[in-house]
Amino acid sequence: MERTDATLAGDAVAPTVRNGTGVVVFDRPPWADVVRVGRLRTAAEATDMVLRERFWDESLLMVGPTAPPLLTAAELLCTVDPRLREAGEQVLDEEARRG
């Protein structure tokens, strides 16, 4: 994904989740570049992918290819899966300790 401005978040990139299956891709539409570069396609397996419009200006706030912990935690806390919500809380707790 380094050839696009896309940023990845979700349980697939969360440090506290093993074998994550969900990923959120933040970028600007149209999504053709992200789909092509990431080789994204419909999968038969239980992998969740969400494409979301990036809400920050990458030239002012250089987040990079992997979301910072607070954005990852926010994505985890938005799920209905209690395991992922707990992982989001762990990410927040770790960030608070670094504080």
C-alpha positions, 0 to 999 in steps of 0.5 A: 500500500506504500504507493498510495496515501492509504492508512490501515486500521482495524483489528488486522493491524492492532498490536493487541489482536492475534489473527485479526480479520478486519481492516479499515482503509482510509484514503480519498475516493475514487478507490481504484488506486487502493483496490489495484495497489492493495490487490483487493478483491472479494474473499471467500473467507471471513475477512471484513474490509471497510473503505473510509474516506480519510478525514485528515489532511495527509500533508499537514498530519502525516499519519502514514501507512498504519494508523496511530494507536488512538485511531486503531482503538477507535475502530476497535471500540466501534465494533459489536464484538466484545473481544475487539472492544476489549482490545480497543480498551487495552490500546487506550490503556497502553496509550494512557500509561505512555502518556 
